[in-house]
Structures are given as structure tokens and as C-alpha cells.
Amino acid sequence: MILMVVDGQGGGIGATIIKRLRDATGHELEILALGTNSIATSRMLKAGANKGATGENAMVRTSPGVDVIIGPLAILMANAMMGELTPKMAEAISSSNARKILIPLTQENVRVVGVSNEPLPHLVDQATQVIREMNARL
């Protein structure tokens, strides 16, 4: 399974996701870190991603070839993350046939109803469990 973790700004959410996945699955998964900026990519690589790339073209080219895309809800929103996530990035991610696992955190003016208001570590644990179940089926 090839997993693409997307994050921007400081890369903290992506790094947390990658660290938890590595703790839960070891090196079973190929994890690609795709950052909207080099700081986010670097932080995700330090957390244990196999490879990393930064920017719009990297996301546009990588999104179609992965099995799972995971990141904060904002990765589907054009101009999110204070403008770091471009419309082309959001389109590439949302148009990909990959399964999307979204962490319902966003700084945008969006509220998702029907979702529990859990802290980030609990949300990442839930996402990690979903990925472990998906990987076990392969």
C-alpha cells in the first residue's frame, strides 16, 4: 500500500500521523510526505516517511498513483492553510481515485457537523486504525 500524507504550514499534523503509523505498522507501508512547503515536508520526513516532495507539481503528479491520501480536512479546500494549498493541489487530491482519510481539523471557516470534537492524538489513532485495517485486507 502506498500512502500519501499531506500537510502544510509547520507539518505537525502530518508528522504526528506518520509517527503513529510507523509505531503501529513498522515499515509495512510506503509513506510519501507531500508538503505545501519545505518545512512541512522536512518535518514529515524526520517523522519516518520513505520519500518526500514539496509543492503543487509534486502533489498533482503524485496524487493519482497512491492508494490512500491522508491529511487534515483542509487538503480538499482550495486556498486553505493560509493560501498554501492551491486550487490545483485541492483538485488533484479530490480527483484522485485514492481513498481519502481526513482529519476533521481546519483553520478555515468550516465546521463539520456530526463529528466528535476529539483532540488530535485521538483522531490520529482512529485514522491509524483505519489504515491498519485496510492494509490487513491487502
LINMOKA-V847974 format. One record per helix or strand of 2 or more residues. SS is the DSSP state (alpha for helix, beta for strand). FROM is the first residue (numbers start at 0). TO is the last residue. If there is no record, write none. Layout:
# LINMOKA-V847974
[[SS;FROM;TO] [SS;FROM;TO]]
This chain:
# LINMOKA-V847974
[[beta;1;6] [alpha;11;24] [beta;29;34] [alpha;37;45] [beta;50;53] [alpha;55;62] [beta;67;71] [alpha;72;75] [alpha;86;94] [beta;98;102] [alpha;119;136]]
